[in-house]
């Protein structure tokens, strides 16, 4: 199959490659378009329009109110419709009977915020605002009781620490709510947290599933909190981590046994290139590869290698391999992340154009998830969906509903 052009690849990734047409717009029209583009970025990230509801993030609620307002102002549809690549204005999906605010004061009231008379107040400046749901989540995390039967859990925490020290377990960034399950360990505010029990799952008023948890902390306290509250706390704490389950088999184990043959390392890199495509997507763009030698040696001449975009790179994470075919594994990784591949064409040191094909627009927690699926042998059931930024089953991916 002939190599696709950069434009075809960008189009396949859902990136608009049409040139922006310059036109004379009023400041009000430019403001409307900028606000609409914020909503589109939200849809690109989460794969759905923003929804109303007290339990939602404050920015999602702001975007939901803004979208309703734009839908109601038919005089703006002529400006927005040509930009509406997601059908947000034209589609009747996700419309509600929500009363559309007419003024800034009504908008603030709809969001549960005080009205301000200061002209310098900016509706988008919400750095010091917390929704009531966020306040309740923080209170739930803070309100802990003494764990009367902590002696039952103390040994678990000690064992987990030993397994972390030995490499049998590892810590990874917290990714999605689905990771919160009974028997899972997390690190929150510097303390280990163990999900001892999960009550019956129920649906909140705003549509998300939730459940009451019993969470034990390694300082001998416990908290009876909602799964949603724990998720918020783990997401907000930039140092939070999930503790992986004990390694299944030798594939990614750090301790070798007699007869194990070291095969190499999966490495994940971030580029320090000043290429416009890299700069725009630096936190999301990763090079995923497999090497049989030292990763540091592999990237030692990155500035001279078009595979590394002729620029320095930094190692984000790596996974040791045992008893596995490196070539087949690398092909598997590239197959899974194929829908998110971003082929970048650069000039090598001789000025010849070269296309680098091992760079993918995929968040780190998904890479961790793929590694876990390879370890437990279930990776063949999954594909990566860039719109949802997560692994989905092949059936789910193909299901038209």
JOBEL-V212124 format. One record per helix or strand. SS is the DSSP state (@ for helix, = for strand). FROM is the first residue (numbers start at 1). LEN is the number of residues. If there is no record, write none. Layout:
BEGIN
SS | FROM | LEN
SS | FROM | LEN
END
This chain:
BEGIN
@ | 6 | 7
@ | 27 | 20
@ | 58 | 15
@ | 74 | 10
@ | 104 | 7
@ | 132 | 11
= | 145 | 2
@ | 151 | 16
= | 171 | 3
@ | 177 | 3
= | 185 | 4
= | 191 | 8
= | 202 | 2
= | 209 | 2
= | 212 | 6
= | 221 | 6
@ | 227 | 10
= | 241 | 3
= | 262 | 10
@ | 276 | 5
= | 285 | 7
@ | 295 | 4
@ | 302 | 3
@ | 306 | 3
= | 313 | 10
@ | 326 | 11
@ | 338 | 3
= | 341 | 1
= | 344 | 4
= | 353 | 4
= | 359 | 3
@ | 364 | 13
@ | 379 | 3
= | 382 | 4
= | 390 | 4
@ | 394 | 5
END
